[in-house]
Amino acid sequence: MAFILNIETSSTVCSVSLSKNDELISFKEINDGFTHAENLHIFIEEVLKAANISVKDLNAVAISKGPGSYTGLRIGVSAAKGLAFSLNIPLIALDTLQIMTNSALVKNETNVVYCPMIDARRMEIYTAVYDKDLKQLKETEALIVDEKSIQPFSKFDKIYFFGDGMQKCKEVLSTLKNAHFIDSILPSAKNMCDLSYKKYSEKKFEDVAYFEPFYLKDFLILTKKNA
């Protein structure tokens, strides 16, 4: 039996869940802008209290590693690494786009692929393509969406687009004849439970000392030029 704490902070959603093996037993989440610094540690305490277990009972901590918000990922990864180090328990890293796809799977459908999209400002998104078994078919990339750049998606029989990046690109994506859309899907810790337990069972752990978030792009700080 394994108690795994799952942390998701890659977007505006601050989300924490506790799982017993692959079963969700406690969950706390808010989508109120970037309030991770204020809420994350409170949510961790609350999900543990709701399950009536101590932090010392944890067997592992799992983190959504990105891509996504630089600030959100940094806060979540710092918290996860701190817990893993202080408790001497394994650190598990999950791909944010795979977590989103895990919540979008449509049962009993074949010949379909899934394309999560995370808003990366302007008409750029972070995206990849997965099959129904969560096998990655298209490498994770930062994509500027236009009629030309979406053409590789047309080779699939049926493709589901979802995520906050999909919402802003829906008009362009709708030009694809094979395109279908799933609304209201954001990264959430409640969809990490089976994925984190699978990695726990396979002992696929990260080096706590050297692990870093998957930012995909460098974080740029823009400064105003002097007049």
N, C-alpha and C positions, 0 to 999 in steps of 0.2 A: 504494500500500500504506500502511495506517495501523495503528500500534500504539496501542490505546486502553486506558487503565487505568480499570476500573470499580469504584466503591466503593459499598457498601450498608451503612448503619449505622442504619436507621430503626427497628429493633426490637432484641430481645435478640441477634439474629444479627449478628456482625461478619464481613463478607464482602468479599473483594477478588478480582477476576478481571482477566486480561489477554487482550485479543482482538487478532487480526490481521485487519483488516477486520471481518467479522461472525463470525469463527470463534474459539471459545474455545481458548486455547492454554495457559493456566495459571490455577490457581484455589486459593484458600485460604479456609477458613470455619470458624467456631466458633459454637456456640449455648450459651453458658455464662453467661447473665446479661449485665449491661452491663459488658463488659470491653473496650470499644472503645478507651479511652485507653491500656490496656496492650498491646493486640494490633494495632491498625490499622497503625501504621508498620512493625511487624515483618512483617506479612502483605504489605505493599506491597513490601518488600525481598525477601521470599521468592518472590513470584510473578514478579518481574523476574529474579531469579537462576535460577529454574527454567526460564525461557524463554531464558536466556543473553543478555539484553539489558540495556542501561544505562538509567537513568532519562532520560538525554539523548536516547534513541531514541524516547521517547514522542511521539506526534503530537497527543494530546488526553487529557483526563481527564474521566470521566463520573461524576456523583454522583446517587444516589437522593435526590430533594429533599423527599420527604414526601408525605402526612402521616405522622406516626409519633411516636416518642419525642423529646421536646424535646432531651434531653441527647445522645442518639445522633445526631440530625440535626446538632446544633451541632458535634459532634466531626468527623463525616464531611465536612460542608461546609467547615469550617475547613481540614482537610487538603487537600481537593480545590482550594480556592481558592489555598492556599499553593503547591501544585505548579504550577497553571496560571500563577500570577503569576511564580514564580521561573524557570520554564522557558519562559515566553512562548508557551504553547500554549493552544488553545481549551478552555473549560469548557462541558461539556454537562450539562444537567439533565434527569432522567427522573422521571416520576411514579411513586411507589412502588406505587400500586394497579395501574397498568398493567404494571409489572414483574411483580407477582404474577400478573396475568391471563395474561401471556405464558407463564408456567410451567404454567398450568392448562388451556390450550387442548386440546380434544379433537378430533383430526383427523376429517375426513369427517362432521361433524355440522352440520346446518343447523337453522334455527329455534331456536337456543339462544343464551342470553346468559349473561354471567359476572359474578358479584358478589363481589369481594374484600372482606374485612372485617378491619380491624385493631382490636385491643382498645384501647379508650380509657378503661378503668376502669369499674367498676360495670356497668350494662347499656348503656353507650354504646359506639359503634363509629365508625370512619372507614370510609366506604364509597362506592362508585360502581357503575355498571353499564356493561359493555362488550359489544360484539358480537364475532363470531369474527375480525373484521379489526382488533380493538383500537380501534375507534371508540367514543368515550365516548357513551353513550346517556342517562345520568343523572348529573347534576352531583355532584361530590364533596361530601360532607356529613358532619357529626358527627350521628349518629342514635341516639336512645334507643330501643332495641328493645322493642316490645310488640306485641300482636296488632293494634292499630290502625295503628301506624307502618309495619308491613311490608306492608300491603295494596297499595300501589303496585307491589310486586313481582309481584302475582298476575296482572297484565295480560300477562305474557310467556308464551309457550307452554311453555318449559322454561328453568329458571334454575339455574345451578350456584353454590352458595355455598361459600366456602373462606376460610382464614386463621384466625389465633388468635381473632379476634372471632367467627367463625362457631361455634367450639367452644362458647363460653359461651352462645350464643343458639340452639343447635340445637333445643332443645325447642320454642321459640316458632316458629322457622322451619319446623319439621316440620308445622305446621298448614296450610301452603300446599300445595295439591295439585300444583303444578308444581315443587316444590323438590327439588333433588338436591344431594348434598354430595361434596366432594373433600377428603380428609384430608391432613395433613402438608405444607401449602403455606405457606411463610414467604418474606418478601422475600430474594432471593439475587442476588449479583453475576453468577452464571453465566447468569442469564436477562436480563442487560442488553446482551449483546454485539450482537445484531442491531438492537436499538433504538438504542443509542448510535452504531453505524455509520451507520444511516439518517440520524440527525440530523447526523452529521459530513459525510456526503455532500451533505446539503442546506444545510450551513453554518448550521445553527440553533444558534448559540452564545449564551452568557450574558455579561453584562458582569461581569467578575470583581470589580470594585470595589464594585458595588452588589447583587450577587446575595445573596439570603437564602433559607433553607429555607422550605418551605411547611408551617408549623406547624398551620394550619387553626384552632386555638384558641390563645388567649393562655395563656402559661405562668403558673400561679398559685403563689405561695409562701404557704403557710398558716402563720401564726404563732399560737402558743398565747396566749390571752388571760390577763392577770394575774388572779389570784383576787381 
